[in-house]
């Protein structure tokens, strides 16, 4: 499991931009945000917020990656419909989710289930975890992540 100040595992996975491997992204900050499901209201708003701040992230040479358990087909549709300029990683076997410890018991309408807890992680250019946000509330979150990225690249 990842921890602030420690190296993030060299995860790899299929994405809407082809195969992603974290080790190959060294030298740039990487924002990895986990979300429950494509095309749901909160997840759509979060993706749009990261999309709308893309130029500001790019000024700091930061890469945004969205991760969920959805299929690549679902990700492709979601990315196209929302005009997302960043890759979405498909994690059906929960490799990324387990590495970042974002699968926990949730309750929806009285039903208990294991699901993705909305969380974001900022990985430094050296591959070490700089910051984490767990149990994220969408409004203002992408901006808070950008603020942290800008502080790290200043």
C-alpha positions as CSV (number, residue, x, y, z in Angstrom):
1,X,0.0,0.0,0.0
2,X,1.2,3.5,-0.8
3,X,2.2,6.0,1.9
4,X,3.2,9.6,1.8
5,X,7.0,10.0,1.3
6,X,7.4,6.5,0.0
7,X,7.9,5.3,-3.6
8,X,4.7,4.4,-5.4
9,X,4.7,0.8,-6.9
10,X,5.4,0.6,-10.7
11,X,1.8,-0.1,-11.6
12,X,0.7,-0.7,-15.2
13,X,-2.6,-0.9,-16.9
14,X,-4.7,-0.5,-20.0
15,X,-6.0,3.0,-20.5
16,X,-7.7,5.1,-23.1
17,X,-4.3,6.3,-24.2
18,X,-2.8,2.8,-24.5
19,X,-0.7,1.0,-21.9
20,X,0.2,3.2,-18.9
21,X,3.2,2.4,-16.7
22,X,3.9,4.7,-13.7
23,X,7.6,4.2,-13.9
24,X,7.6,5.6,-17.5
25,X,6.0,8.9,-16.1
26,X,8.9,9.7,-13.8
27,X,10.2,13.2,-14.2
28,X,6.7,14.6,-14.1
29,X,4.1,15.0,-11.3
30,X,1.3,12.5,-11.7
31,X,-2.2,13.0,-10.3
32,X,-4.0,9.6,-9.9
33,X,-7.7,10.1,-9.0
34,X,-9.9,7.1,-8.3
35,X,-13.6,7.4,-8.9
36,X,-16.5,4.9,-8.5
37,X,-18.2,4.8,-12.0
38,X,-18.1,6.4,-15.4
39,X,-21.0,8.7,-16.4
40,X,-22.5,9.1,-12.9
41,X,-23.2,12.6,-11.7
42,X,-20.4,13.0,-9.2
43,X,-17.8,11.2,-11.3
44,X,-18.8,13.3,-14.3
45,X,-18.5,16.5,-12.4
46,X,-15.1,15.5,-11.0
47,X,-13.8,14.6,-14.5
48,X,-15.1,17.9,-15.9
49,X,-13.3,19.8,-13.1
50,X,-10.0,18.1,-13.9
51,X,-10.6,18.7,-17.6
52,X,-11.3,22.4,-17.1
53,X,-8.0,22.8,-15.2
54,X,-5.9,20.8,-17.7
55,X,-3.9,23.8,-19.0
56,X,-3.0,24.8,-15.4
57,X,-1.9,21.3,-14.7
58,X,0.1,21.2,-17.9
59,X,2.0,24.4,-16.9
60,X,3.5,22.4,-14.0
61,X,4.1,19.4,-16.3
62,X,1.6,17.3,-14.4
63,X,-0.2,14.4,-15.8
64,X,-3.8,13.5,-14.7
65,X,-4.9,9.9,-14.7
66,X,-8.5,8.8,-13.8
67,X,-8.9,5.2,-12.5
68,X,-12.0,3.1,-12.0
69,X,-13.0,-0.5,-12.4
70,X,-15.0,0.3,-15.5
71,X,-14.0,-1.3,-18.9
72,X,-12.0,0.4,-21.6
73,X,-15.1,0.5,-23.7
74,X,-17.0,2.4,-21.0
75,X,-13.9,4.7,-20.4
76,X,-13.7,5.5,-24.1
77,X,-17.4,6.5,-24.3
78,X,-17.1,8.6,-21.1
79,X,-13.8,10.3,-22.2
80,X,-15.2,11.1,-25.6
81,X,-18.6,12.4,-24.3
82,X,-16.9,14.6,-21.7
83,X,-14.0,15.6,-24.0
84,X,-11.4,14.6,-21.4
85,X,-7.9,15.3,-22.5
86,X,-6.4,12.8,-20.0
87,X,-6.2,9.1,-19.9
88,X,-8.6,6.9,-18.0
89,X,-7.1,3.6,-16.6
90,X,-9.3,0.5,-16.5
91,X,-8.7,-1.5,-13.3
92,X,-11.2,-4.4,-13.4
93,X,-8.9,-6.6,-11.3
94,X,-8.5,-3.8,-8.8
95,X,-4.7,-3.9,-8.9
96,X,-4.4,-0.1,-8.7
97,X,-7.3,0.1,-6.3
98,X,-5.7,-2.3,-3.9
99,X,-2.2,-0.7,-4.2
100,X,-3.7,2.7,-3.1
101,X,-6.2,1.1,-0.7
102,X,-9.3,2.7,-2.1
103,X,-11.7,-0.3,-1.9
104,X,-13.8,-0.2,1.2
105,X,-17.2,-1.1,2.5
106,X,-19.8,1.5,1.4
107,X,-23.6,1.8,2.2
108,X,-26.1,3.0,-0.4
109,X,-29.8,3.0,0.3
110,X,-29.2,0.6,3.2
111,X,-27.3,-1.9,1.1
112,X,-23.7,-2.7,2.0
113,X,-21.1,-3.4,-0.7
114,X,-17.4,-3.1,-1.5
115,X,-16.7,0.0,-3.6
116,X,-14.2,2.6,-4.7
117,X,-13.9,5.4,-2.2
118,X,-13.3,8.6,-4.2
119,X,-9.6,9.4,-3.6
120,X,-6.7,11.3,-5.2
121,X,-3.0,10.9,-5.0
122,X,-0.2,13.3,-6.0
123,X,3.0,11.5,-7.1
124,X,6.1,13.6,-7.4
125,X,8.5,13.6,-10.3
126,X,10.7,11.2,-8.3
127,X,8.0,8.6,-8.0
128,X,7.3,9.2,-4.3
129,X,3.8,10.0,-3.0
130,X,3.6,13.7,-2.1
131,X,0.0,14.0,-1.0
132,X,-3.2,12.1,-0.7
133,X,-6.9,13.0,-0.4
134,X,-9.3,10.3,0.7
135,X,-13.1,10.4,1.0
136,X,-13.1,13.3,-1.5
137,X,-16.1,15.6,-1.9
138,X,-16.2,16.8,-5.5
139,X,-16.9,20.5,-5.3
140,X,-13.5,22.4,-5.2
141,X,-11.4,19.2,-5.1
142,X,-9.7,19.5,-8.5
143,X,-8.8,23.1,-7.6
144,X,-7.3,21.9,-4.3
145,X,-5.2,19.3,-6.1
146,X,-4.0,22.0,-8.6
147,X,-3.0,24.2,-5.7
148,X,-0.9,21.4,-4.3
149,X,0.7,20.7,-7.7
150,X,1.4,24.4,-8.2
151,X,3.1,24.6,-4.7
152,X,5.2,21.6,-5.6
153,X,6.4,23.0,-8.9
154,X,7.0,26.5,-7.7
